Amino acid sequence: MTAAIRQYLAEHPDHFDPRQYLKPARENMKKMYIHKIVNVLGSDGKLAQC
């Protein structure tokens, strides 16, 4: 998340609104969570099997 915020602020130094720089950071976190659930933990779709 921090890396995405740093990158956004480096590319847009005049933007200080958190709504602008947190959006790409949240998207990166979402992608990371999906990757971990599906590929690392292998728990994709396990809830439906209970």
Contacts in CASP RR format, 6 or more apart in sequence:
PFRMAT RR
TARGET T0000
AUTHOR 0000-0000-0000
METHOD contacts of the structure
MODEL  1
MTAAIRQYLAEHPDHFDPRQYLKPARENMKKMYIHKIVNVLGSDGKLAQC
1 25 0 8 1.000
1 26 0 8 1.000
1 28 0 8 1.000
1 29 0 8 1.000
2 25 0 8 1.000
3 28 0 8 1.000
4 24 0 8 1.000
4 25 0 8 1.000
4 27 0 8 1.000
4 28 0 8 1.000
5 21 0 8 1.000
5 22 0 8 1.000
5 24 0 8 1.000
5 25 0 8 1.000
7 24 0 8 1.000
8 15 0 8 1.000
8 20 0 8 1.000
8 21 0 8 1.000
8 24 0 8 1.000
8 25 0 8 1.000
9 15 0 8 1.000
9 21 0 8 1.000
12 20 0 8 1.000
12 21 0 8 1.000
15 21 0 8 1.000
37 43 0 8 1.000
37 44 0 8 1.000
38 44 0 8 1.000
END
